[in-house]
Amino acid sequence: MEPAPNAQAPIVQPDSWTALSTYTNARIALGNVGGSLPLREVLAVKLAHARTQDALVRPLDLAGLTAQLGQFRLPVFVLKSRVPDRNTYLTRPDLGRRLHPDSVVSLQASSQPVDLVFVLADGLSAEAVNRHAVAVLTRVLPGLVGRYRCGIALVEQGRVAIGDEIGALLRARFTALFIGERPGLSSPQSMGIYTTFAPQIGLTDERRNCLSNIHTDGLPYNQASDALSYLITTSFARQISGVAINMDENLLSIPPPPTGS
């Protein structure tokens, strides 16, 4: 059908908040076409949703991570939780907090003494750990090796609290657990780090410190590694972790945007 002579193609009306969209990748200032969202935004949301679903089911890259971690020349333990499959992981968080019996035996048999263990667990977005964990370790480990005996554990289907059992079995004084955070439509590959001094089974969240939103559009690697170094140093000096530690806000300060942006 031929369009009416005076018909005009739909025009995307800009949002009054458009200038703010330069500061965030959150979905603001999308504009509108009449009473609807622009088609490009509808398709973008569908793509983001698909990436979020993918993040939930993609596995931890054990082979790739093990190869990358070889550069640090530290003991690496490959472990798994009590979760038998991904569907169970999503419905039984309790099983993801405890090690599989075979992994318990493996750690009990270890003769590698460690003061500090870095635990890399898939969480709800394994790709976040696949992408970001080694980059943070590369920045933080040079200042630690020599001061502390360090080890690394890779854990399939793990939750945050599984770091407590790993640390306790290795008789470590401190754990730093890197884990994929709940994927969102604007950040499907976000990593968090949970730190605990004197790990043991049964600890609750007030005993942990958390660094969150580590990804390309979130907390940069250098600030994450600086904050992690601060938590490690402070925890060992004061023999504590969790709410008793006040983070230095200067560690996480975000520089102002460039002039004219």
C-alpha positions in Angstrom: 0.0 0.0 0.0 1.3 3.4 -1.0 1.8 5.8 2.0 -0.5 8.8 2.2 1.0 11.9 0.5 1.6 13.8 3.8 2.6 10.7 5.9 5.9 11.1 7.7 8.3 8.3 8.9 8.3 7.8 12.6 10.8 10.0 14.4 12.6 9.0 17.6 11.9 11.7 20.1 15.0 12.3 22.3 14.7 12.1 26.1 15.5 15.2 28.3 18.0 13.0 30.2 20.1 12.2 27.1 23.1 14.0 28.5 23.1 11.7 31.6 23.5 8.6 29.4 27.1 9.4 28.8 27.8 8.6 32.5 26.3 5.1 32.6 25.3 2.1 30.5 22.1 1.7 32.5 19.0 2.0 30.4 18.0 5.7 30.7 17.1 8.3 28.1 16.0 5.8 25.6 13.7 8.2 23.7 10.4 7.2 22.2 8.5 6.8 19.0 5.0 8.0 19.8 4.0 5.9 22.8 6.6 3.2 22.2 10.3 2.6 22.6 12.5 2.8 19.6 13.0 -0.5 17.8 16.7 -0.4 18.4 16.1 -0.3 22.2 13.6 -3.1 22.1 16.1 -5.3 20.3 18.9 -4.2 22.6 17.0 -5.3 25.6 16.3 -8.7 24.0 20.0 -9.1 23.3 20.9 -8.2 26.8 18.4 -10.7 28.2 19.9 -13.4 26.1 23.4 -12.6 27.3 22.1 -12.7 30.9 20.7 -16.1 30.3 23.9 -17.3 28.8 25.9 -16.0 31.7 23.9 -18.2 34.1 24.8 -21.4 32.3 28.3 -20.9 30.9 30.9 -23.0 32.8 34.1 -22.0 34.6 37.0 -22.2 32.1 39.1 -24.6 34.2 41.6 -25.3 31.5 42.1 -21.7 30.4 42.3 -20.4 34.0 44.8 -23.1 35.0 47.0 -22.2 32.1 46.9 -18.5 32.9 47.5 -19.0 36.6 50.7 -20.9 35.8 52.5 -17.6 35.5 52.3 -17.1 39.2 54.0 -20.4 40.1 51.6 -21.0 43.1 49.9 -24.2 44.1 46.5 -24.5 42.3 43.7 -26.7 43.7 40.9 -27.7 41.3 37.7 -28.4 43.3 34.0 -28.7 43.1 31.0 -28.2 45.4 28.3 -30.7 46.3 26.1 -29.4 43.4 25.7 -32.1 40.7 24.5 -29.8 37.9 23.6 -26.2 37.0 19.8 -26.6 37.6 20.5 -27.8 41.1 23.0 -24.9 41.6 20.2 -22.4 41.0 17.7 -24.1 43.2 19.9 -25.4 46.1 22.2 -22.6 47.2 23.1 -24.7 50.3 24.9 -27.3 48.2 27.0 -24.7 46.6 28.4 -23.6 50.0 30.0 -26.9 50.8 32.7 -28.9 49.1 32.2 -32.3 47.4 33.7 -35.1 49.6 36.4 -35.8 47.0 37.5 -32.2 47.1 37.6 -32.3 50.9 39.9 -35.3 50.8 42.1 -33.6 48.2 42.6 -30.6 50.4 43.1 -32.7 53.6 45.9 -34.5 51.7 47.6 -31.3 50.7 51.0 -30.7 52.1 51.2 -27.1 50.7 51.1 -24.6 53.6 49.3 -21.4 52.8 48.6 -18.2 54.7 46.3 -16.7 52.0 44.2 -18.5 49.5 42.5 -17.0 46.5 39.3 -18.9 45.5 37.9 -18.5 42.0 34.3 -19.7 41.9 31.8 -19.5 39.0 28.9 -18.1 41.0 26.1 -16.8 38.8 28.3 -15.6 36.0 31.3 -17.8 35.4 32.4 -15.6 32.4 33.0 -12.8 34.8 35.6 -14.8 36.6 37.0 -16.1 33.3 37.5 -12.6 32.1 38.4 -10.5 35.2 40.0 -12.7 37.9 43.5 -13.1 36.4 43.7 -9.4 35.6 43.1 -8.5 39.2 45.5 -11.2 40.5 48.2 -9.9 38.1 48.0 -6.6 39.8 47.7 -7.7 43.5 50.0 -10.7 43.7 53.4 -9.0 43.2 52.9 -7.2 46.5 52.0 -10.3 48.4 54.2 -13.1 47.3 57.2 -13.2 49.7 55.2 -11.7 52.5 52.6 -14.5 52.6 52.4 -18.1 51.4 49.7 -17.9 48.7 47.6 -20.5 47.0 44.8 -20.5 44.5 41.7 -22.7 44.3 39.3 -23.1 41.4 35.8 -24.2 42.3 33.0 -25.4 40.1 29.4 -24.6 41.2 30.6 -22.6 44.2 28.8 -20.1 46.4 30.4 -17.4 48.6 30.6 -19.4 51.8 32.6 -22.3 50.1 35.7 -20.1 50.6 35.3 -20.6 54.4 35.6 -24.4 54.1 38.5 -24.2 51.7 40.4 -21.8 53.9 39.7 -23.9 57.0 40.9 -27.1 55.3 44.1 -25.5 54.1 44.6 -23.9 57.5 44.8 -20.5 55.8 44.6 -17.3 57.7 42.7 -15.4 55.0 40.6 -16.1 51.9 39.7 -13.9 49.0 36.9 -15.4 47.0 36.4 -14.1 43.4 32.9 -14.9 42.2 30.6 -14.1 39.3 27.8 -11.8 40.5 24.1 -12.0 39.6 24.0 -11.0 35.9 22.0 -7.9 35.0 20.8 -6.5 31.7 23.6 -4.0 31.6 26.3 -6.0 33.4 26.2 -9.8 32.7 29.9 -10.3 33.5 30.3 -8.6 36.8 32.7 -10.0 39.4 32.7 -9.6 43.2 35.5 -10.4 45.7 34.7 -11.5 49.3 37.4 -11.5 51.9 37.5 -13.3 55.2 40.1 -13.4 58.0 40.3 -16.7 60.0 37.9 -18.6 57.7 35.9 -21.4 59.2 32.6 -23.2 58.3 29.5 -21.4 59.6 30.7 -17.8 59.4 28.0 -15.2 58.5 28.2 -12.3 56.2 29.2 -9.6 58.8 32.6 -11.4 59.0 33.3 -10.7 55.3 34.2 -7.6 53.3 33.0 -7.3 49.7 34.2 -5.5 46.6 31.5 -5.5 43.9 30.8 -4.6 40.3 34.3 -5.4 38.9 33.9 -5.3 35.1 34.8 -3.2 32.1 32.1 -0.6 32.8 32.3 -0.8 36.6 35.1 -0.9 39.2 38.4 -0.8 37.3 41.0 -3.5 37.9 43.6 -1.1 39.4 41.1 0.2 42.0 39.9 -3.3 42.8 43.4 -4.6 43.3 44.3 -1.5 45.5 41.2 -2.1 47.6 41.9 -5.8 47.9 45.5 -5.1 49.0 44.2 -2.7 51.6 41.8 -5.4 53.0 44.5 -8.0 53.1 47.0 -5.7 54.8 44.4 -4.4 57.3 43.0 -7.8 58.1 46.4 -9.3 58.9 47.4 -6.3 60.9 44.3 -6.1 63.0 43.4 -9.9 62.9 39.8 -9.1 61.7 37.6 -8.8 58.7 34.0 -7.7 58.0 32.1 -4.8 59.5 35.0 -4.0 61.9 37.0 -2.7 59.0 36.2 0.7 57.5 37.3 1.0 53.9 39.3 4.0 52.9 36.9 5.8 50.5 39.9 7.2 48.5 40.6 3.7 47.3 37.4 3.7 45.3 37.1 7.3 44.3 36.0 7.7 40.7 37.8 10.4 38.7 35.7 13.2 37.2 34.7 12.9 33.6 36.9 14.7 31.1 36.1 18.4 30.5 33.6 18.9 27.8 32.1 15.3 28.0 
